[in-house]
Amino acid sequence: MQSFQDTDNNSENLNEEDKQCNIVYNSSSSINQQVPQFPQKKAPSYSREVPQILKLQNQFRNAQGNIRRELECQLIKRLVDLKKNTDSDWYRLNGAWAQKYTTYLYDNSSTLPGPIDNTDLLQNRNQMRNVDFFVVNETVWKFLLEEYSGGPEILDEKIPPSPTSNASSTTDRAKSVDISIISSVSQLDINPEIPIKGLKNELYFCYMHSTLQCMMSIQELNNFILNSINRQHSQSMTLCRNYQELLRQLKDTQYDYIKINSLRNTISKKFNPKHQHDAQEFLLFLISSLEDEISNFNKKQGQQQTKLPNIIEKYLKGQTISEIICKNCSHKSSITEDFLTLSLALNKINSINQSLDEFLKDELIQDYKCDCCHKKKTAIKKTRIIKLPQYLILHLKRFKFFPKSNKIIQHVKFSLESTFCGIKYSLVGIIVHSGSLEQGHYYSYCKRQNKWWLFNDQKIKQVNNIDVLQQQGYILFYQQLL
């Protein structure tokens, strides 16, 4: 196979933070310095975004626990990004409350921020912007006021720059303590691996390409799609057929890269091709949609008809249970949740295992209203994993977009082989984001044919273990060593 060589030097397009990061963590490799940067993304269209926001808001209202919080992360991101019109009102939000809210959303705190209290902003006019208060658009303010109550409402004199963050949304968080149940799965027949080919990028599809290359390291999923999906599924399983077409293109082509057509067209309503998008959001959308199509097909099958195995649940889905204990009456309540990715906060940690250790700690919840004694007291929250998937996908929460947008660029150590909750895993893929929130690019490293490869859209390069371990990982794919 002829590999494409990275010859373009685009390091001058990186911001200062990324240049420093490349110097520190990539001194022996020039790979990251050759990643192209895209121009600043446009503000989302109001008319196009509103239906999706309403759908997301409905999901948020009906959710609970960690899933509700992650849906709130997605919802806030869309509301912050939304540009209704330049004449929209802007509102001041108490800085201390905003920081509590940020801790709840991004640092995995179970303590809610409580009602908004803007009283200090009225009493003291010498307030510092982005310290004592933050400015949010009208849509964000109305949402926060409806969810958390409080006030008073204070209009800001200045209109801030239009938010253009391409920050990552996160979904399906879980914590890990110990394992009560380990999923037992049987191996499918494994066909030869998907050939090492690139994916041609004509617009802003790097988020999709980097995700798909890592997904193709999951052989059980690929073989299910290739061998189990046929013509009888074509009407009701659009994304499964699109994914199958992609895999067949890669297996059949004589060229070093292909252009994705049907899958790209199918997702265009949710992922506007003229805008940049987040790889984590696309990953969860794709996996969830594949599972939904399988489940919906099986529901329509009669008792005598053959049903498809739920390959997503079998290999990719884990489960957690969170237990809350009231310190006043010792009443226990619990919530069981499924997860497809494990989202980890980057709060004063140096490694993946440290971040998981943070989840091990019991957490105090202030002002918890007990369902049994009906009093507001302190409670203890304990969370543990009760099902660990064969493919564990770890998402590092590098992006924050409330109250200010920023990217966490610290290097988080990870290993090619790691033990999570007593179970050994081997790294098979990693998605990397370079650049800033407004001007960034995704690419991936994947283990294929027992070698590591850099997939940068249509460009491919074989790399070594050191190249992989030096990366600022954003999403990591681990396979359980059975």
C-alpha positions in Angstrom: 0.0 0.0 0.0 1.3 3.4 -0.9 1.0 5.7 2.2 0.4 9.4 1.8 3.1 11.5 3.3 2.5 14.6 5.5 4.6 17.2 3.7 2.5 20.4 4.5 3.9 22.3 7.4 0.9 24.1 9.0 2.4 24.7 12.4 2.2 28.5 12.0 -1.6 28.1 12.1 -1.5 26.7 15.7 -2.2 29.1 18.5 0.5 29.8 21.1 -0.9 27.3 23.6 -0.8 24.5 21.1 2.7 25.5 20.0 4.0 25.2 23.5 2.2 21.9 24.0 3.8 20.5 20.8 7.3 21.6 22.1 6.7 19.9 25.5 5.1 16.7 24.4 6.1 16.2 20.8 9.7 17.2 20.7 10.6 13.9 19.0 7.8 14.0 16.5 6.6 16.5 13.9 3.3 14.8 13.3 1.1 17.3 15.2 2.8 20.3 13.6 1.6 19.1 10.2 -2.1 19.1 11.0 -4.1 21.6 9.0 -6.3 24.1 10.9 -9.8 25.1 9.7 -11.1 28.6 9.6 -13.3 29.9 12.3 -16.7 28.3 12.3 -19.9 30.2 11.6 -22.6 30.8 14.2 -25.3 28.2 14.0 -28.5 29.1 12.1 -31.3 30.0 14.4 -34.0 28.4 12.3 -32.0 25.2 11.8 -31.0 24.9 15.5 -34.3 25.5 17.2 -36.0 22.2 16.4 -32.9 20.3 17.6 -32.8 22.3 20.8 -36.5 21.7 21.5 -35.9 17.9 21.0 -32.8 18.0 23.3 -34.7 20.0 25.9 -37.5 17.4 25.9 -34.9 14.6 26.5 -33.4 16.7 29.3 -36.7 17.2 31.0 -37.4 13.5 31.1 -33.9 12.3 32.2 -32.4 11.9 35.6 -29.0 11.4 37.2 -25.8 11.6 35.2 -27.6 11.4 31.9 -29.7 14.5 32.8 -26.5 16.4 33.6 -24.8 15.4 30.3 -27.9 16.4 28.3 -27.7 19.7 30.2 -24.1 20.1 29.0 -25.2 19.6 25.4 -28.2 21.9 25.8 -26.1 24.7 27.3 -23.5 24.4 24.5 -26.2 24.8 21.9 -27.8 27.7 23.7 -24.5 29.5 24.2 -23.6 29.0 20.5 -27.0 30.1 19.3 -27.1 33.5 17.6 -30.7 34.6 17.2 -29.9 38.2 16.2 -27.5 41.0 17.1 -30.1 43.0 18.9 -30.8 40.2 21.4 -30.7 41.3 25.1 -27.8 40.1 27.3 -28.0 39.5 31.0 -25.5 39.5 33.9 -25.0 36.3 36.0 -23.4 36.2 39.4 -19.8 35.0 39.1 -19.9 32.8 42.2 -23.1 31.1 41.0 -21.6 30.6 37.5 -18.6 28.9 39.0 -20.7 26.5 41.1 -22.7 25.7 38.0 -19.5 25.1 36.0 -18.3 22.7 38.7 -21.6 20.8 38.6 -21.5 20.5 34.8 -17.9 19.8 34.1 -16.2 18.5 37.3 -18.7 15.8 38.1 -20.0 17.4 41.3 -23.4 16.1 42.5 -24.2 19.4 44.3 -26.5 21.6 42.4 -25.7 25.4 42.3 -29.0 26.4 43.9 -31.1 29.5 43.0 -29.4 32.3 41.1 -28.5 35.2 43.4 -27.7 38.5 41.6 -28.3 40.7 44.7 -24.6 41.6 45.0 -24.6 42.9 41.4 -27.2 45.5 42.3 -25.7 46.5 45.6 -22.1 47.0 44.3 -21.7 48.7 40.9 -17.9 48.3 40.8 -18.1 44.7 39.6 -15.4 43.1 37.3 -16.6 41.4 34.2 -15.7 37.7 33.9 -14.9 37.7 37.6 -17.8 39.1 39.6 -20.2 38.5 36.9 -20.6 36.8 33.5 -22.8 37.9 30.5 -25.1 35.3 28.9 -27.5 35.6 26.0 -31.3 35.8 26.6 -31.9 32.2 25.7 -29.3 30.9 28.2 -30.6 33.3 30.9 -34.2 32.2 30.5 -33.2 28.5 30.6 -31.2 29.0 33.8 -33.9 31.0 35.4 -36.5 28.4 34.6 -34.4 25.5 35.9 -32.8 27.1 39.0 -35.1 30.1 39.8 -33.8 33.1 41.6 -32.7 36.5 40.2 -33.0 39.4 39.9 -32.9 40.0 36.2 -30.1 42.5 35.2 -29.6 43.6 31.7 -26.0 44.2 30.6 -25.0 47.5 28.9 -22.6 46.0 26.5 -23.3 43.3 23.9 -20.4 40.7 24.1 -18.9 39.1 21.0 -21.0 36.4 19.4 -20.1 33.1 21.0 -18.4 30.9 18.4 -17.1 28.0 20.6 -16.7 24.6 18.9 -16.5 23.1 22.4 -17.2 19.5 22.9 -20.5 18.4 24.2 -20.5 15.4 26.5 -23.0 12.7 27.2 -23.5 9.5 29.2 -21.1 10.0 32.1 -20.3 7.2 34.6 -18.0 6.8 37.6 -16.1 3.6 38.5 -15.6 2.2 42.0 -15.5 -1.6 41.9 -17.1 -4.2 39.7 -19.9 -6.4 40.9 -20.7 -7.9 37.5 -18.4 -8.3 34.5 -20.1 -8.7 31.1 -19.5 -12.1 29.6 -19.5 -12.0 25.8 -18.8 -14.6 23.2 -16.6 -14.0 20.3 -18.0 -13.6 16.8 -16.1 -15.1 13.8 -13.6 -12.4 12.8 -12.9 -11.7 9.2 -9.8 -10.0 7.9 -9.4 -6.4 9.3 -10.6 -3.4 7.4 -7.9 -2.3 4.9 -5.8 0.8 5.9 -7.2 3.5 3.8 -7.8 7.3 4.2 -11.0 9.3 4.0 -11.1 12.3 1.7 -12.1 15.6 3.4 -13.6 18.4 1.3 -15.2 20.5 4.0 -15.4 20.1 7.8 -15.6 16.3 8.1 -12.5 15.6 10.2 -14.7 15.0 13.3 -16.4 12.2 11.4 -13.3 10.7 9.8 -11.3 10.5 13.0 -14.3 8.8 14.7 -14.9 6.3 12.0 -11.2 5.2 11.8 -11.3 4.4 15.5 -14.7 2.6 15.1 -13.1 0.4 12.5 -10.8 -0.9 15.1 -13.9 -2.6 16.7 -13.8 -5.8 14.6 -16.9 -7.4 16.1 -19.0 -4.4 15.0 -17.5 -4.3 11.5 -18.2 -8.0 11.0 -21.7 -7.7 12.3 -22.4 -4.8 9.9 -20.9 -6.7 6.9 -22.4 -10.1 7.6 -25.7 -9.6 9.3 -27.3 -6.6 7.5 -29.0 -7.4 4.2 -31.7 -6.2 1.8 -34.6 -6.9 4.2 -33.1 -4.3 6.5 -32.6 -1.6 3.9 -35.8 0.3 4.5 -35.5 0.7 8.3 -31.8 0.6 9.0 -30.4 3.6 7.0 -27.3 4.2 9.1 -26.4 0.5 9.3 -26.6 0.3 5.5 -24.5 3.5 5.2 -21.9 2.1 7.5 -21.9 -1.2 5.6 -21.4 0.7 2.3 -18.4 2.5 3.8 -16.8 -0.7 4.9 -17.3 -2.4 1.5 -15.9 0.7 -0.3 -12.8 0.4 1.9 -12.5 -3.3 1.2 -13.0 -3.0 -2.5 -11.2 0.1 -3.6 -7.8 0.0 -5.3 -7.0 3.5 -4.2 -5.4 4.8 -1.0 -8.5 6.7 0.1 -12.2 6.9 -0.5 -14.9 9.7 -0.4 -17.8 9.1 2.0 -21.2 9.9 0.3 -24.3 8.2 1.7 -23.3 8.4 5.4 -22.4 12.0 5.0 -25.8 12.8 3.4 -27.7 10.9 6.0 -26.3 12.9 8.9 -26.4 16.3 7.2 -29.6 17.3 8.9 -28.1 16.9 12.4 -24.5 17.8 11.4 -24.5 20.8 9.1 -21.7 20.2 6.6 -20.9 24.0 6.6 -20.0 24.0 10.3 -17.4 22.3 12.5 -18.7 19.7 14.9 -17.5 17.7 17.9 -16.2 14.2 17.5 -17.7 13.1 20.8 -21.1 14.2 19.8 -20.9 12.4 16.5 -19.5 9.2 18.1 -22.5 9.0 20.5 -25.0 9.8 17.8 -23.6 7.1 15.5 -23.4 4.4 18.2 -26.9 5.2 19.6 -28.4 5.4 16.2 -27.0 2.0 15.2 -28.5 0.5 18.3 -31.9 2.2 17.8 -32.1 0.8 14.3 -31.3 -2.7 15.5 -33.9 -2.5 18.3 -36.6 -1.0 16.1 -36.1 -3.8 13.5 -36.4 -6.5 16.2 -39.6 -5.0 17.5 -41.2 -5.4 14.1 -40.2 -9.1 13.9 -42.7 -11.8 14.7 -41.9 -14.6 17.2 -41.0 -17.0 14.4 -38.7 -14.4 12.6 -35.0 -14.1 13.2 -34.0 -11.1 15.2 -30.6 -9.3 15.1 -28.3 -9.4 18.1 -27.8 -6.1 19.8 -24.2 -5.7 19.0 -23.9 -2.3 20.7 -25.2 -3.6 24.0 -23.1 -6.7 23.8 -19.7 -5.0 23.2 -19.9 -1.3 23.9 -22.5 -0.6 26.6 -21.6 -0.5 30.3 -23.8 0.2 33.3 -23.4 2.1 36.6 -25.4 2.3 39.8 -25.4 5.4 42.0 -26.6 5.1 45.6 -27.5 8.1 47.7 -27.6 7.7 51.5 -29.4 10.3 53.6 -27.2 11.1 56.7 -30.3 12.1 58.7 -32.4 8.9 58.4 -30.0 6.5 56.5 -32.6 6.0 53.7 -31.0 4.7 50.5 -32.1 5.5 46.9 -30.4 4.3 43.8 -30.3 5.0 40.0 -29.0 2.6 37.4 -27.7 4.1 34.2 -26.3 2.7 30.9 -23.2 4.4 29.4 -21.5 4.2 26.0 -18.6 6.5 26.9 -17.0 7.3 30.3 -16.5 11.0 30.6 -13.7 12.1 32.8 -13.1 15.5 34.3 -9.6 17.0 34.1 -9.4 18.6 37.5 -5.8 18.6 38.9 -5.0 15.2 37.6 -2.0 13.8 35.6 -3.2 10.5 34.3 -6.2 8.6 33.2 -6.0 6.4 36.3 -5.9 9.4 38.6 -9.1 10.7 37.0 -10.8 7.4 37.6 -9.6 7.5 41.2 -11.4 10.8 41.6 -14.6 8.9 40.8 -13.8 6.4 43.6 -14.3 9.0 46.3 -17.6 9.2 48.2 -19.2 12.5 47.5 -21.1 14.7 49.9 -24.3 16.3 48.6 -25.4 19.4 50.5 -29.1 20.4 50.9 -30.3 16.9 49.7 -34.0 16.5 50.1 -34.7 13.0 51.3 -37.7 11.2 49.9 -38.1 9.4 53.2 -37.7 11.9 56.0 -38.6 14.9 53.7 -35.8 17.0 55.2 -33.0 18.9 53.5 -29.8 17.3 54.9 -26.4 16.2 53.8 -26.2 12.9 51.9 -23.5 10.7 50.6 -23.3 9.5 47.0 -21.6 6.3 46.1 -21.2 5.1 42.5 -19.9 1.9 41.1 -19.8 0.1 37.8 -21.9 -3.0 37.6 -21.2 -3.9 34.0 -17.9 -3.1 32.2 -18.0 -3.2 28.4 -15.6 -5.2 26.2 -14.7 -1.9 24.5 -14.3 0.9 27.0 -14.4 4.4 25.4 -12.9 7.1 27.6 -13.8 10.8 26.9 -11.6 13.5 28.4 -13.5 16.7 29.1 -11.1 19.1 27.5 -13.7 21.7 26.5 -15.6 24.1 28.7 -18.0 26.6 27.3 -19.7 28.0 30.4 -19.3 30.6 31.7 -16.3 31.2 29.4 -15.1 29.0 26.5 -11.7 27.4 26.9 -9.8 24.3 26.1 -7.8 22.3 28.7 -4.4 21.6 27.0 -2.7 19.7 29.8 -1.1 16.4 28.9 -2.9 13.5 30.5 -0.8 10.3 30.8 -2.2 7.1 29.4 -0.8 3.7 28.7 -1.0 1.2 25.8 -2.2 -1.3 28.3 -4.1 -0.3 31.4 -6.0 -1.9 34.3 -9.4 -0.4 35.0 -11.3 -1.7 38.0 -9.2 -4.9 38.0 -9.7 -5.6 34.3 -6.9 -5.3 31.8 -7.4 -3.3 28.6 -5.4 -2.6 25.5 -5.5 0.7 23.7 -6.7 0.4 20.1 -7.6 4.0 19.1 -7.3 7.6 20.1 -8.9 10.8 18.8 -6.9 14.0 19.1 -8.0 17.6 18.8 -5.4 20.2 17.8 -5.8 23.9 17.7 -8.3 26.1 19.6 -12.0 25.8 20.1 -12.7 28.2 17.2 -10.1 26.8 14.8 -9.3 23.2 15.3 -8.8 19.9 13.6 -9.4 16.2 14.5 -7.2 13.2 13.6 -6.8 9.8 15.0 -4.3 7.1 15.8 -5.5 3.5 15.4 -4.0 0.1 15.9 -4.4 -2.0 12.8 -2.6 -5.2 11.7 -0.7 -5.0 15.0 0.8 -1.6 14.0 -0.1 2.0 14.9 -1.2 4.4 12.2 -1.9 8.1 12.0 -5.1 8.8 10.1 -5.4 12.4 9.1 -8.3 12.5 6.6 -6.9 11.0 3.4 -3.3 11.0 4.6 -1.9 8.0 6.4 1.4 7.4 8.2 2.7 4.5 10.2 3.9 5.6 13.7 5.5 4.1 16.7 4.4 3.7 20.3 6.2 6.9 21.5 4.3 9.0 18.9 1.0 7.6 20.3 1.8 8.1 24.0 2.8 11.8 23.4 -0.6 12.8 22.2 -3.1 15.0 23.9 -5.8 12.4 24.0 -9.4 13.5 23.6 -11.2 10.2 23.2 -9.5 6.8 23.9 -10.7 3.4 22.8 -9.7 0.4 24.9 -10.3 -3.3 24.2 -10.7 -5.7 27.1 -7.9 -8.4 27.2 -9.8 -11.7 27.6 
